[in-house]
Amino acid sequence: MSNSGRIELEILIVALVIGFLGLIGVAAVTGLPMWKVTAFIQENIIVMETRWEGLWMNCYRQANIRMQCKVYDSLLYLPPDLQAARGLMCASVALSCFALVVSVVGMKCTKMVDHRARTKHIVLVTGGCLFLMACVTTLIPVSWTGHVIIQDFYNPLLIDAQRRELGEALYIGWMSSALLFSAGVILLCQKYMYSKISGRRAYTPQPPLQPLPQQLVFIPRSEPHSVLSRHPSTVYSYESRYPPSVHSGVAYL
């Protein structure tokens, strides 16, 4: 493999590794119950029990490291933000998987599609767009749930026992969306990045040019030739600082 092909393959491998990490993060966020956590504020200090609320279940953890989880009896029992988060997070997992598969197919070392460079580039761009779509479908439910938690926390109509804090799953979701965004951007701009990196590696500084010694070139100057004519009426004269009578006359042959 040539040096240019190795550089391009390294860029694609970096994008795939980042996308795979984003896929793992999205799958973990979808299954973890730590979306909403019990808030300990003012006199509501209950160290014996912690409550977690997720997309599929809620869990209670007691002081003796005992955890009990219960799946939600009905989808309508969930608030609107968690209902939308269920569908969007499942879509994000599916899009991330499709993006990873399409990106692997678009690599030059695979022979699943046409080997032409244009076809491979179109497949890679498709994989990058799928990664960006997965990023959006992850960022929307995570940010929406975080906004609802913060809004309810400062709502004066709610008691302290009803307030929640941001869970660990939300932070993992924001990090996973950033990884998916990075993978998509790298796949979309891999041609530009490859040209930049290969141009920097291929450049070799040239020594400065030494100036050539200057040479004097003598150009002979032609002297004007006098022309004589048979006609006595031809008079030759030229302007000079001397009186005109000295340098004027008639020539006869």
GIFENHU-V846109 format. One record per backbone hydrogen bond with DSSP energy under -1.0 kcal/mol. NH is the residue of the N-H (numbers start at 1). CO is the residue of the C=O. Records with the same first field share a line. If there is no record, write none. Layout:
BEGIN
NH=CO / CO
END
This chain:
BEGIN
6=2
7=3
8=4
9=5
10=6
11=7
12=8
13=9
14=10
15=11
16=12
17=13
18=14
19=15
20=16
21=17
22=18
23=19
24=20
25=21
26=22
27=23
28=24
29=25
30=26
31=27
32=28
35=33 / 53
36=53
37=165
38=51
39=163
44=41
45=43
50=61
52=59
53=36
54=57
58=70
59=52
60=68
61=50
62=66
63=48
65=62
68=60
70=58
72=56
78=75
83=79
84=80
85=81
86=82
87=83
88=84
89=85
90=86
91=87
92=88
93=89
94=90
95=91
96=92
97=93
98=94
99=95
100=96
101=97
102=98
103=99
104=100
105=101
106=102
107=104
110=107
120=116
121=117
122=118
123=119
124=120
125=121
126=122
127=123
128=124
129=125
130=126
131=127
132=128
133=129
134=130
135=131
136=132
137=133
138=134
139=135
140=136
142=138
143=139
144=140
145=141
146=142
147=143
148=144
149=145
150=146
151=147
152=148
153=149
154=150
155=152
158=155
162=159
165=37
167=35
169=34
172=168
173=169
174=170
175=171
176=172
177=173
178=174
179=175
180=176
181=177
182=178
183=179
184=180
185=181
186=182
187=183
188=184
189=185
193=189
194=190
195=191
196=192
197=193
198=194
199=195
200=196
201=197
202=198
234=231
246=243
END
